[in-house]
Amino acid sequence: MELLLILQVFIFGLVWGSFLNMAVYRVKHEMNFSGRSFCDHTKENLTWKDLIPLLSYIVYKGKCRHCGEKLPKIYPFVEVLTGTLFVFGFWHLWVNYLDKPLLGLNLLITIIYILFFLFFAIYDYLYWEVNVRAIKSALVSAAIFSILAIILNNYQLVIPGIGGFIGAFVAGLIIYLIVKSTKGSGMGEGDIYLMAFAGFVVGIDGLIPLFLISSVSGSIIGIIKALKIKKFHGVQIQFVPFISFAALAVFFWKDFILKILSLDDFFSLINNYL
Ligand SMILES: [Zn+2]
């Protein structure tokens, strides 16, 4: 992929990252998406100068141009993260799907899934909760795309068809059983839907990598946090970001990850039956 194209994709991602920052805030505060952007502090309306992704933050040194209040570092972080994930997503399509038809549809699916997972990750990171309504709409769209994948078959879409439905069912069931057996441990209805959604995206063959990557990375960050605050009991972390990034990693690099885990032969055998 050419450098200029990568840069364009990254900037496209920055803009969507900026949208995500706004979307998470407005969904949490039950606000309309169509109103103008305003300063969190004084509620004064912002102009285009304040709203250029990343650049406004750098030019005004991380402060609001109107009231001088410091802007949360998460804003530019989300923008850069979204830009980076867009580059990975496009790269995945470029390498594996460029010569296939339906590139536009695959692009759309990739973008929608990146945005959904980022939305859930940011939402949980900021507010320590999942937004059940948003996850339900993600589930519905995933089911529709997987039905499309079944109809089209022959691996034309970036997502699994029947493997997606089985993955969603198994992942949802596992979390459902965990929720049932550990009442009040912090996991709830939203987590069941979230894992089912992730199951649709990664498929049945992606579930082991999904659980492995999310729990290992979550544990590492949990331990680091415990060391930092020098408290080893009852340390809590937001888990949705880890599930989201594990799901996206498996979405982009499933074959590679299965190969590393020596699971590739086993699952290509199973995939022959799906
Ligand atoms: Zn301000």
Residues whose N, C-alpha, C, O or C-beta is under 5 A from the ligand:
A	BS01	ZN	C39 H41 T42 C64 H66 C67 G68 E69
